[in-house]
Amino acid sequence: MIDICPTTDCTGCSACFSICPRHAVTLIPDQEGFLHPQIDQDLCIDRDLCRKACPARQTPSRKDRLPEELFFAAYHRDEDIRMASSSGGAFSALASWMLKQGGYVCAASYDDDFKGVHHVIIRSEEELPRLRTSKYTQSRTGTCFRDILRLLKQGEKVLFAGTPCQTAGLHLFLRKEYDKLLTVDIVCHGVPSPVIFADYISYLERKYKSPVKNYNFRDKKWSWYHFNTKAEFKNRKAVYRGTWEEDTFMRGFLRDYFLRESCYTCKYSKHERYADITLSDFWGYDASDGGFPNDDKGISMCMCNTVSGRDAFESAKSSLIWCTRPRKMSLTNGGFFPRLATLKERQAFLEEYRRIGFDRAVPKYMYPEPVPDDLKVLYFWGRGSRALKRSRKLLRLVRKIQRFFRGSKKQA
């Protein structure tokens, strides 16, 4: 049998693995830890199901798509849930609504050692905290697609949350619409290498001489806009915090150095979505014309794409402070557009990383670009929108000056 799809297009969603009735498809990690299908020709009966379920080859059709998407800005009424979430906590509101109906929620959770991420299915609100917060490495879905199909056939309600390609893979795997399934995708920047993320966690453990006991890509102790990564260690002697300008993994991720190869030509980085609801940070939020004030604690952009998504949001929004927002404002998030870096830049970094290792690649590629302490004080002073706007303008000015001097040094 011919390959399911070109290796460079594979998203690693696991739909092919899940749909094969003979279990002829296994998922094998490549050098960066990204999973790719491998077919056992002795088991394959060539029914072509794996190709039909592949989101790299086709996109799913959704029957109850709204004539025009609905856009909302929202944040959770519970302050603790909002602060424990990466943006405004809209996912928690939807997940809690599903769990209160006796349904199940499937989303990404850290591995026990915090060196990887995998999807799990939960049924209680006590388990919900492990599914909160953004996790910037590719999640392994394992057998979740099969488990979701089994639950749906038993008449159970299920909420699935994942990347756009994972969500498309699930819909293609199911091969029909299920009224009791709600899918939620994220506005995705791309999925970073699991191997490099594991190396990064090991790097922190060596630096702080203790295993990581908790990790958060998007801690909001200082700010939502100017978020920081946070690692807690088992020896309890230190807590690592790195702003997105300073943290080594976050800098490489935002520069697109080590995303999955298919992310650079992603067919799902567009406004048309295949999930019922799309969630993201509302980076372009503006409070004018009926919006609520921005207090820099996190706001979710909620985009309802289907009738099911609209109805679910209507049911869950009693837990949210919300307002409608214009389409143009809502679609400003960068994840709706292709990556900025090229595959050539990615290849250059990966070759160097394999040659000299993570520790030595850090100062060469993820060089520090710290914000001066006095500007940090200004940025985190106050919560008013005017203070935020002033400080953000100053931060942009400082970065321009830094880029100018770096360019001058290179010319010299």
PyMOL commands that set and color helices and strands:
alter all, ss='L'
color gray80, all
select helices_A, chain A and resi 7-9+15-19+49-52+79-84+90-100+125-131+144-153+164-174+194-208+248-254+261-265+307-319+327-330+334-336+343-365+373-380+385-411
alter helices_A, ss='H'
color red, helices_A
select strands_A, chain A and resi 25-29+35-39+65-76+104-110+117-122+158-162+181-186+212-219+228-233+239-243+277-281+300-306+320-324
alter strands_A, ss='S'
color yellow, strands_A
deselect
rebuild
show_as cartoon
